[in-house]
Amino acid sequence: MHVAGRIEDYALIGDMQTAALIGRDGTADWLCLPRFDSHAVFAGLLGTEENGFWRLGPTPLGGGAPAPATRRRYRGDSLILESEWDTERGTVRVTDFMPPRDGAPQLVRIVEGVSGRVPMCSALRMRFSYGWVVPWVHKVDHRTVAVAGPDSVWLDTDAETHGKDLTTYSDFTVAPGDRVAFTISWQASHLPPPPLPEPAVALANTEEFWRDWVAHCTYHGPYREAVVRSLITLKALTYAPTGGIVAAPTTSLPEEIGGMRNWDYRFTWLRDAAITLSSLLRTGYREEARAWREWLLRAVAGDPENLQIMYGIAGERELGETELTWLPGYEGSTPVRVGNGAAGQLQLDVYGEVTEALHLAHMTGLARNDYASLLQLKLIRYLEDHWDEPDEGIWEVRGPRRHFVHSKVMAWVAVDRTVKLIESGEVDGPLERWRELRDEIHRTVCEKGYDKERNTFTQSYGSRELDASLLLIPQMGFLPPDDKRVIGTIEAIQRELSTEDGFVLRYPTAGAAAGVDGLEGDEGAFLACSFWMADDLAMIGRVDEAQQLFEKLLSLRNDLGLLAEEWDPKRKRQVGNFPQAFSHVPMIDTALRLTASGAYGG
C-alpha cells in the first residue's frame, strides 16, 4: 500500500493552468483538472490509494513497495522531470511533464530503457471529486476513457492495458533504446474525444518553451541556479489564460503535522501576487507583470471599496470554505478544506501591497494604464476613511480584529506611493491632504505600535507580542535601516521568534490553547519571514550574518530546489502547502540584495 511521501519528496510539473505532484517513487499523488482550483483526480496526497494516484516505475521484486528513484532532476532550466532507477535488472528513465497548452490539459510520462531489461508497471486509479467518485472506465477506439459527470480523462498508450480492482494497469519491459509513452488528457465529458497526443513532439515543444522563457532572465549573479528555479516555479503557479497567480497548487498540506492549520491555497492572494510581480519585474519578466496588472484591474473592477484579499484565478469572488470529510488528511491532518473563508476578511495591508506593485510597475517602465492609476487613487480614498480600523492582518487571524502594526505600515506605504505618483505629475489628487495623512499614519504607528521599554515595534497597538511582519518596516521605507527602533525590532525578533537554527516564526502560538490567531496548535518556522530577516540583517550592515542565514535557508530546499511554506524545526522537514510562492519570492529578493551588496560565497 502506497502512502504519501514527505512534502519535500514531491516534484512539481505543470502547464501554467494546473499542476501535478510526483513522488520519488514515481507516483503522481495530486492533480486537479482542468484548473488549479478544479476537483482533484488524484487526491492520494490527502488520503490513500483509494483516493486516486498514478504510479509508474520498475516492477518491485517479490511484490514489495515501489522503490524510490535512484536520482532525479529537472532537465536543464525547465519543468520537465527526469527520474532514473538503477535496478538489479538494469537502468530505466521516466520523463514526466505537462505541455503548455491551449487545448486539453495533458500529463505525459515517457519510459526509456537505459541499460538491461527492466520490467515496468503503470497503475492508474482515477477518482473524481477529490477521491470521492469512481468513474465509468471503458474503451473507445483503442483509447481508455474514465467518465464521471462533467469530466472525462483519456489514457493513450501503445502499451497493453488491463483493468483490475478499479485500476488500469500496464505491465511491460524496456531494453536500451525502447520508449513507451503514456498520456492522460482531460476533456469535458459532453465534447468529442481530445486529439491523439504526440508525446515526442510535446516534449520537444515543452523544452523549447522553457528554454525560451528562461532566456529572458536578467539575473546573472552567484545565486542564479536558485533564482532561476524559483522563477520557473512562480511561472508554473501562474494561470496563463488570466494572469492570476496561485499561492500554491495544493490544499490542506498542514502547517503542523496532525494539526488543524490546513488551508486551501489554490487562489490568487493580492499580497502574494503583488510581491511575485515585484520579483518578476526585477528579473526581466515584464509580460507576466503586465498580465497580472490586467488581472487585478478585472478582479477589482469598479468596486475598490470591497477589495478582497484573494480571488479565484479568473477573478471569482465566491470562495466558500467547506470540509472534505471523506479524506483522512495528509498524515492524519484534518480537516481537509477546499475554498477559503478568509476571502471575506479585512486586511488593510493589501492596499499597500497592491499600490506598491502598481508603483513598481510604473517605475520600471511598464506601459501606463490609466485605469491602474485611477484604481490607485480610489484605493487611497477608501484607506483615508478606514486605515485606523482594526483588521485581521497579514496572517489572516481567525481571532478578534486588532490594530496590527504591519497593516498600518502598509497603509502608510499605499499613501506614500500615491503621493509620489501625484508628485510625478502623472495624475492629479489632493496632494497636501494626503501628505498630511501619510504623516498622521506614521506618527500614530510610532506612538502606539512601539514599545519604548523594549525598543521594539509590536504586533499590534498595546500588545507585547512580536510579529515577523515588522521586519518589513525598513524594506518598505517606513523607517531607515539605521534607525535604532528598526535595529531594536530586528534584535527582539531574533531573541523571541527565532528557532535554534536562526529561522523565524511568524508570531507566538499557544499550543493547546487558542493563541492570538484564534487557533489551537503550533506551526513551523515561516520561510518568508526567515528570508526577511536575512534581508534586514544585510540592510543594517550585518552582511556576513545575512549570508549565513540565506545559505542555511537554501539548504532547506528539496533536491529539486523547491520550498513549502514552513520548516518544522523539530521534525526537520518541510510543512505547509507546496511549493509555496510566498517562500520562493523572498528567496529571489534576498539573492538580489546579497548580490548587490557583493557579499556572497562561491
N, C-alpha and C positions, 0 to 999 in steps of 0.2 A: 504494500500500500504506500503510495507516494504521499508525502506531506510537504507542505510549503517550506521552502528554504528560508534562511535568514534574509532579511530585507536586502542586505548588501550583496547577496548571492545572485541577484537578478540583473539581467541586461535589458536595456531599453531598445526597441526598434519601433519605428513609426513612419507615418506618411504625411505629417502635418494636418491630419484630420482625426486620427486616433492613434493608439499605441498599444503594443504588447509587451509584457514582461516575460522573459525566458530565463529559466534557472540554469544552474551549472550542469544539471543532468539532461538538458535538452528538452525540458518540459515548459511549454507555454501555459502559465497559470493565470494569466489575466489578459483579457482582450474584450473591449467594448466595441460593438459595431452598430451603425457605421461611423459614429462620432465618439469623441472622448466621453461625453456625458450620456451616451446610449446605455442600454442594458448590457451587462456582460454576457458573452457567450462562453468564455472560460472564467469561472469565478473560484477555481480551486485555491487561489491565493487567500481567500477569506473563508474557506470551508474545507472540503475534502475532494477526492477524485470524483465523488458523486455530483459535484457542482460544476464540472467541466474542466477539461485540460486537453493538451495535445503534446504527447511525448514522442520524441524522435531521437533515437540513439542506438548504440550497439545492443544487441540482444544479451541480457545478463546470463552468464553461465549458471546453470543449475536453477534458473528461475528466481534469482535473488533480486535485490533492489537495483535500479538503474545506477550506473556509476557516473560520478561527475566527470566532466570533460578534463582531459589532462592539461589543456591550455585553451585559452580563448582570447580573442582580441577583436577590435573593430578594424575593418580593412582600411588602413590609412585614416585620413580625416573624413570619415563617413559614418553612417548609421547602419552599416552592413556588418552583421555579427558573424564571425567565423569561430566555430568550436571544433576542437580536434580531440579524438580519443586514441590513445595508444593501448591496444588490447593484446591479449595473447595471440590473437589470430592476425593482427595487422593494425594499420592505422587508417582512420576514416575522418573526413571533414564534413561538417554540416554548416551551410551558409544560410543565414536567416535574414530576411529584410522585408520591408513593406515599400513598394514603389510609390513615389509621389504620383498623385493621380487626379484625373478629372472625373473618371467614371467609378466603377465598382471598386471598393476597397479590397486589397488583396494582402495575404500573408504568404510569402513564398519561402519554401525550405528546399534546398538543393543538397543532396548527399553525393559526395565524391569519394571514391576509393583512392587511397594514397599508397598503401602497401598491403600485401597479403590478401586474404579473402575474409571480409568481416560480415557476419550475419547482422542484419539490422531489423528494427521493429518500429513501426509507426502505430501509435494508439491514439485515436481521435475521438474524444467524447464531448459532443456539443450539448450544452444545456442553456436554453434561452431564459431570459428574465432573471439574471443573476443566479443561475444554477437551479431554478425552480421548475422550469418547464422542459419536459423531454420532447424533442421534436420528432416529426414523422420523417424517417430516413428511407430513401428509396433511390432507385437508379432511373436516370433519364438519358437515353442515348450514350451509354457507357460513362456517364458522369454520375457522381453520388451527390444527392442534394438532401439537406436537412431543412424542414419547413416547420415553423410554428408561428401562427398568427401573421403579423405583417412582415416577418423576416424569413429569409432563406439564405443558407450558406452552401455554396457549391464546392465540392472537392474534385480537383482534377489531378490525375497522376497516371503515368504509364505502368506503375506497379499494380499487381493484382491486389484487390482488397476483399475483405470479408467482414461480416458483422457477427459480433458475439457480445453478450451481456450489455446490449445497448451501446456498443462501442464499435467504431470502424477500425479494423486492423489491417496492416500490410506487413508481411514478412518477406525479406529479400536479402540477397548477398551482393556486396560490391567488391570488385577487384580493381587494381590500379587503372585509372582512366575511365572507369564506369561513373556515370552521372544519372541519378534518379531524382526527379523533381516532384514536389507536392505543392499545390497551391489551393488555398481556400479563398473564395470570393463572396462577398455579401451582395445580396440583391433584394430589393423589395419583393415580397413573395407574389404579388399580383403582376409583376413585369416578366417579360421573356427572360430566358437564362442569360447571364452575363457572357461576354465574349470568351472564347477559349484563351487561356493565358499563354504567354510566350515567355517562360521563365528566363531563358538566356538573354533575350532582348531586354526584359525588365531589369535584370541585374546590371547590364551594361548602361542602361539609361539612368538607373539609380546611382551608380558610381559616378557617372558624369555629372549628375545633378549636384551631388555633394562636393565634388572636386571644384566645380564652377562657383558654388556658393562660398566655400571656404576661401577661395582666391580673393574675395572682397575684404577679408580681414586686414585691418591696418595695423594691428599689434604684432610686433616682431621682437618682443623682449624676451628675457630669460625664462619666463613662465608661459611661453607660447603654447606648449602642449596642453597645460591645464586650462588656459584661456580658451583655446580653440574647442576643446572637448566640451567646456561649459557653454560656449556659444552654439555648438551643434545641438546640445541638449535643449537650450532655450528655443532654438528654431523648431525642434521636434515638438515642443509644447505649444507652438503657435497653430491656431486653427486657420489654415490658409484661406478658405473662402471668405472669411470676415476680418482677419487680422487680430481677433481675440486671442489672448494667451492664457492657458490654464495654469493654475498654481502647481499642479501635479496631475499625472494621468490616473491616479488611484483614489480610492475612498477607503477610509476606516483602517488604514495601517496605523497601529497605536503609537501614541507618544509615550506610553508606559505599557510594557508587555503585561497583558492580563487586565489592563485598566479600562476605563470608560472614556478616555480622551481620544475618541476616534471620530474623525470628521471627513466629509466629502470635499475634496479639493479640485474637482474637475470643472471649475468655473473660473471666471476672469475677475480676480480681485483688482480693483483700480490701483491699489497700493502696489501689489506685486507687479502688475503690468507696467505701471509708471516707472518703477526702478529698473525693470527689464528694458524698457525703452531707453533709459539713460545709458545702460551698458552697451546696447546695440549701437546707439549714436556715437558713442566714444570709441567704438571699434570698427566703424565704417559701414554700418548697415542702415542706411537711410531709408531704403524701401520698406523694411519692416516697421521702422518708426512712423513713416507716413501712413501705412496701413493701420497701425494701432490708433493713430490720431483720428483717422476716419471712423474706425470702430467706436471710439469714445464719443465722437460727435453724434453718431447714430444712436448709441445706447442712451446717452443723457437726453437727447432730443431737445425739446423746448421746455424741459422741466427740471432745471438745475436745483430748484428748491427741494426736490425729492430725490436728490442724488443718492444712489445706493452704493454700499461699499463693494458690492460684487454684482455681476450679471452673468447670464448664460453666455456661451461662447458666440452666439449670434446676437447678443444684446437682450436676451429674455430677462424679465424681471421676477417672474414667479419661480422660486427655487425651494418650494416647501420641503421640509425635512421629515423623512419617515425612517422607520427601522425595519430591516430585513430579518425577521425573527427566525427564519429557517437556516440562516448562515451562522455557524458557531464562532466566526470571527478568526482573525489571524492569531494563532497560538492562544485561542480562547479569549481574545479581547473583544468584549461586547459592550454596547450594541454595535452592529454594523449599520451605518447610516448612509442614506442617499438623500441628496438635496442638502441645503444648509440654512438653518434658521437664523443664522447671523446676518443674512441678507437684509433684514429689516432693522438692524442696529443703527444707532447714531455714532459715527466715528468721525469726529471733526478733523482728524489728521489727514483724512483722504483728500480734503480740499487742498491742503498744502502739497501733497504728493502729485496730484493732478496738475496743479498750477506750476510746480517745479518742472514737471515733464514738458508741459507746453512751453515754458520759458526756455528750457534747454533746447527744444526743437527749434525755437526761434533763433537762439544764439548760435546754433550750429548751421544755420542757413537753410533749414528745411523750408520749402516754398510756403509762403504765407497763406493762411486760410483765414478769411475774415470772420467766419463763424467761430473759429477757435478763440480768437481774440474777444469776440462778443461773449462767448461762454465764460471766459476767464473773468470778465467784468461782472457777469451775473453771479458767479460763484462768490465773489468778494462782497457783493451786495447782500447775499444771504449770510455770509460769515459776519458781516458788520452787526447783524442783529442777534447772532446765535453763538459767537465764539466763546462767550463767557458762561455757557451752559455746561453742565456735566454730561459726560458721554460714556460709551463702553470702551473706548480707547483702541489702540493698535492691536491689542491681543484678544479682542472680542470677548471680554469677560462676560460671564453669564450671572454675575452678581449685580449689586446695585451700581448705578452710574456714579461716576466720580469726576472731579476736576483733574483729569490726567495731565501731567505737565507736558508730556510729549505731544498731546493733542493741541495744547495751547502754543507750543513752539511751532508746530506745523501750521497753525492758523497764522502765526506771525510770518512764516515763510510765504504763505499764499498772498498776504497783503504786501509783503516786501517785493516779491517778484512782479506783482501787478503795478506797484508804484514805479518800478524800474521800466516796465513796459510803457507806461504813460510818459515817463521822463524821456524815453527814446523818441517820442513823437509818433509812434505807430498807432496809438489810439488816444481818444480823449476820455477823461474821467476826472472825478473830484480829487485832484492831486493832494491838495493841502489837507483835506479831511481824512484821506487815507494815510497820509504821513502821520497825522496825529493818532489814528487808530493803530498803526504799527507801533508807535512809541508807547501807547497805552497798554497794548498786549505785552510788550517787552517788559515794561515796568511792573505789571501785575505778576508776571511769571517770576521775576526776580525777587519780588516781595513775598509771594505766597507759596512758591514752589521750591524755595531754597531754605535749607536748614543751616543757619549760621553756626550753630554749635559744632556740627559735624563737618562743616564746609562741603556740603554736597546738595545737589538738587535731589528731590524725592519723587516717588512715583506719582503722587497726587498732592494737592494742596493739604497741608497739615498732617500728612502721613509721615511715618518713619521708614516705611518700606522703600527699597530702591527698585529701580527698573532699568534693564539694559537699554531700553529705547532712549534713555538720557544720553547715551554715547553719541547720538546723532546731533547733539547741540552744536559742537564745533563744526561738524561736517556740513550742516545746513547754514552756517554763518551766523547763527544766533548770537554766539559769543566767540571771540578769537581763541585759538588753541592755548595760548599762553595765559589766559585769564585764570586766576587762582581758583575760581569756582569750577571751572572746567577740569582742571587738574585734580582738584579735590574729589569731584564726582567720579572721575576715572579710577582714582585710587580707592575710593569707597566701594565701587563695584568690584574691583579686584579682590578686596577683602571679603565682601559679604555675598557676592553672587558667583564667584569663581570656584570651579572644582579643583581638585588636587593637580590636575593636568593643565590648569590655566584656562579651560574652556568656560564659557559664560552661560549662566542660567538667565531666563527672561526676567524672573521675579521670584520671590519666595513662594513656595507652595506648602500646604499644611498636612500632607499625608492623608490620614483617615478623616480628618476634619475638612470642612469646606474652607478653602482659602479665599484670598482676595478676589479670585476669579469666579467664585461661586461653585467650584468643582472640588470633589474629593480626589485624592491621589496626587502623585508627583509626576514629574516628567524629566526628560534628559536635558543636557546642555543644548541650547539653541544655537545652531551653527551660524546663522546670520549674525547673531549678537557677538559671537566669538570673532568673526571677521571684522565687525565694527570695532571691537576692542583693538585688534591689530592696526586698523586704520588710525584710531585715536592715538595709540602709542607712537606711531610714526609721526603724527601731526605735532605731538608735544616733544619731539626730538629723541624719543627712546626707540630709535630705529632698529637697533640690534634685537631688542626685546620683541618688537613688532614682527621682525622677520622670523624669529624663532617660533613665535606663536603661529604665524602663517604656515611655516613648514610643517608644524605639527598638525594643523588643520588639513593640509594637503594629504598627509599620511592617512587620514581617516577615509579618504575616497576608496571606493572598491577598486578592484583590479582594472576596471574599465573607465575609471575616472568619475564615477557618479556618487552623488550625495543625497541622502534623505534629509528630512527636516531637522532631526536632532541626533545627538550622540548620547547613548546610555553609558555614563562613566563607570557604573557598577558592573554591567554585563559586558562592557567593551564591544558594543555593537550599535549599528545604526537603527534608529527608530523614527516613526512618523512616515507620512506619505512620501512616495519615491518615484522618480527623482524629483527633487523639490527646486523650483525656480528660485525661491527665496533664499536658498543656500548657494546656488551657482552664481547669481548676480553679484552678491557682495564678494565672492571669491574673485570674480573678474575685476571689480573695483579695487580691491586690495592689491592685486597683482599690478594694476596700472599705477597705483600710488607708490608702491615699493620700487617699481621700475623707474618712475620719475625721480625718486629720491636717490637712485643709484646704489641702493643698499640691497644686495641680493647675493646669494651664494652661487656656486657653479651649477 
